């Protein structure tokens, strides 16, 4: 009954984790924390007899940390990309093709 939707969600979650891991740094850590969050959440929802006193705290803290790290990593990457594309103008004597001598 839930096999197909759970399998599809697992594939999407695995793809997200692989893509986040490929970005490296804080985005990879954020992706890993997101997988931890969803795994603990799934255990609580689908595993009969699962008892973990700090379940809600672990789910929400790893989820919030994951989202924060992913967002921070994206912002840092965007800022770095923008800084790399903006180059200061060359001084008049350093311009390409200038012969100052």
C-alpha positions, 0 to 999 in steps of 0.5 A, spaced: 500 500 500 505 505 501 511 501 498 511 505 492 510 512 495 515 510 500 520 507 495 519 514 491 520 518 497 526 514 499 529 515 491 528 522 492 531 523 499 537 519 496 538 523 490 538 530 494 543 527 499 548 525 493 547 532 490 548 535 497 554 531 498 557 533 491 557 540 493 561 539 499 562 543 505 556 545 509 551 543 504 553 536 505 553 536 512 546 539 511 544 534 506 546 528 511 542 531 517 536 532 513 537 524 512 538 523 519 532 527 521 527 524 516 530 517 518 528 518 525 521 521 523 520 514 519 522 510 524 517 513 529 512 513 524 512 506 521 516 502 526 511 498 531 514 499 538 519 504 536 520 508 543 525 514 543 524 519 548 527 525 545 524 523 538 521 530 537 527 534 539 532 529 535 527 530 528 526 538 529 533 539 531 536 535 525 531 538 521 532 545 522 540 545 522 540 541 516 535 547 513 540 552 516 546 549 513 544 548 506 541 555 506 548 558 508 552 553 504 548 556 498 548 563 500 556 562 501 556 559 494 552 565 491 556 570 494 563 567 492 560 566 485 558 573 484 565 575 487 569 571 482 565 574 476 566 581 478 573 583 477 576 590 478 578 594 472 585 594 470 590 600 472 591 604 465 598 602 465 596 595 466 591 594 461 592 589 455 596 591 450 598 597 453 605 599 452 608 604 457 615 603 455 
